[in-house]
Amino acid sequence: MILVCRTDASVAIGTGHVMRCLALAQAWQDAGGQAIFAIAEATAAVRERLQQQGFQILSVEAAPGSLEDARSLSALAKDAAAGWLVVDGYCFDDEYQRALKREGFKILFIDDYGNARHYAADFILNQNAAAQESDYPNRESCTRLLLGARYALLRREFVAESARPREIPPVARRVLITMGGSDPQNFAECAMRAFARVNIEGAEAIVVAGGSNPHTESLERTAAELGGKLRVKNNVSNMAELMSWTDVAVSGAGSTCWELCRMGLPALTVDVAQNQRSLARELDRRGCTIHLGSVDSVSEQAIADRLQWLMNSVEKRQSLSQRGRELVDGKGARRVAAALLSGNLRLRRAVEGDCRLLWEWANDPDVRAASFSPGKIPWDTHVAWFEDKLRQDGSIILVAERDGIPVGQIRFDKNGNREADIGISLARERRGQGIAGNLICLGVDEVFRDPRFQRINAYVKQENVSSIRAFEHAGFRRVGVTNVKGNVAVHFVYERNSRD
């Protein structure tokens, strides 16, 4: 239950790596674990932020990404009795991963590109919306992939604050300008001057300068020059609250994009580094944000023109807000933590030899009590049913295994136009271990590889609290209460993003 996050932050590389590790560390804490940060390079503001959150910081005395770095991290992690290592940064290559694996550690590698020569980690997390399995052809057979925005790592503050409904006013008047934790090019000043050109009565803007931003004094001078409708805030701790207050954002296209989406805040984005471009373009394609271009090509007037248009277009802001919230549900960090805690849980297709095992699970008293048909299932009836399901093209039965031992099953039955119903059960001895939610996540990922499926429905007896929690944990949306075979049931839905 001890997790060590190896990551860095600086003016040059920004603070995004640390901030997403912080989100995962918070989720790990919430699950009952302890998280520690191992850092070779960080600004004073980043160190202070981690310490304020109650996390221990260990110093890595080596060049970031070097084999000496790996040896130093291994020694620190062994002293801490860590079970998992999280590695996040562009300098950590395949040799670095292999060096850690040789020391016996389990590794989560947070990645954005899929450009390493080989991946030896136990898990690869790529939260980018366009991430796909084909990005990782060179990986170990045991390496599991956590891909897409459903794994976007958001800190607690955004999960809590986003529960509030967002009002979309006819005309937007409150603007947030943020270029990430450092903004080495000082592009926030360009955005400030663009805002000053906007001709909307009562418009005001807050400029957030990250704690690692070296241009804060310059931004404050610019704000004074442009007038009182611009305010600069430095190293804020209430970013989610500020996003709730504002109507529109002008933002760098880094990890802040996930926060904007979850908060439903319509935004214009600019890639301040080349590694942000693909994310900015994908979110624009999905209608979640509007990508203006890169810092070296977008002009002050272009920002002003698009900003004024967006502030006046209530329809576009409503669309951006809705699509952003649909893409990012705020439960990504919890899903990643659950995946690590569930260990090497694997799914495979059911085969004829699973017939008796599934019959025994199905007739478990607790499973029958949770079923909408609670009577005991005769063997002959089960055999006929099971053989029929294996033959049906629209039925998918997956058996979950941990360390090669079956621990549960999940089933999807096609019931109409691109829809399926889901059912799940666990072996009695595996209940209460947090497996169910992760099993549902894995099953959804598997079934959505089939383009025939767009929507998954779950029906759970109202008194089945543990199953309700499992589906909520997996990101299913509660849509109402219905009647199933004379039983009151909660109806949950999970939908593939329409542009996937």
BELTASUL-V331307 format. One line per field, one symbol per residue. ss: DSSP state (A for helix, B for strand, O for the rest). psi: psi as a letter, one per 40 degrees, with the letter a starting at -180 (. if undefined). burial: b if it has 24 or more other ideal C-beta (glycine too) atoms within 12 Angstrom, else e. A space follows every 50 residues. Layout:
ss: ???
psi: ???
burial: ???
This chain:
ss: OBBBBBBOOBOOOBOAAAAAAAAAAAAAAAOOOBBBBBBOOOOAAAAAAA AAOOOBBBBOOOOOOOAAAAAAAAAAAAAOOOOBBBBBOOOOOAAAAAAA AAOOOBBBBBOOOOOOOOBOOOBBBBOOOOOOAAAAOOBOOOOBBBBOAA AOOOOAAAAAAOOOOOOOOOOOOBBBBBOOOOOOOOAAAAAAAAAAOOOO OOOBBBBBBOOOOOOAAAAAAAAAAAOOOBBBBBOOOOAAAAAAAOOBBB BBOOOAAAAAAAAOOBBBBBBOOAAAAAAAAAAAAOOOOBBBBBOOOOOA AAAAAAAAAAAAOAAAAAAAAAAAAAAOOOOAAAAAAAAAAOOOBBBBBO OAAAAAAAAAAAOOAAAAAAOOOOOOOOAAAAAAAAAAAAAOOOBBBBBB BBOOBBBBBBBBBBBBOOBBBBBBBBOAAAOOOOAAAAAAAAAAAAAOOO OOOOBBBBBBBOOOAAAAAAAAAOOOBBBBBBBBOOBBBBBBBBBOOOOO
psi: ehhhhhiiiiddeaedddddddddddddddeeahiihhhdhiiddddddd ddeehihihhgihheidddddddddddddefidihhhhieehaddddddd ddeeihhhhhiedfeidiheidihhheideiideegdgiidehihghiee ehhhiddddddeehihhhidhhehhhhhfaddgdefedddddddddehgh heiiihhhhieehefddddddddddeieehihhhfiefdddddddidiih iifaedddddddefhhihihheideedddddddddefdihhdaidedhid dddddddddddegddddddddddddddheeeddddddddddeaghiiiii ideeddddddddehdddddeiegeiihidddddddddddddhdehhhhhh ihfehheiihihhheagfiiiiiiiiideeieeedddddddddddddedh eehdhhhhhhhdegdddddddddeeihheahahhfeihihhihhhhhee.
burial: ebbbbbbbbbbebbbbbbbbbbbbbbbbbbbebbbbbbbbbbbebbbebb eebebbbbebebebbeeebbebbbebbeebebbbbbbbbbbbbbebbbbb bebebbbbbbbbebebeebbbbbbbbbbbbbeeeebeebeeebbbbbbbb bbbbbbbbbebbeeebebeeebbbbbbbbbbbbbbbbbbbbbbbbbebeb eebbbbbbbbbbbebbeebeebbeebeeebbbbbbbeebbebbbbbbbbb bbbbbbbbbbbbbbbbbbbbbbbebbbbbbbbbbebbbbbbbbbbeebeb ebbbebbbbbbbbeebbeebbbbbbbbbbbbbbbbbbbbbbbbbbbbebb eeebbebbbebbbbeebeebbeeeeebeeeeeeebbeebeeeeebbbbbb bbeeebbbbbbbbbeeeeebbbbbbbbeebeebbbbbbbbbbbbbbbbee eebbbbbbbbbeebebbbebbbbbbbeeeeeeeeeeeebbbbbbbbbeeb
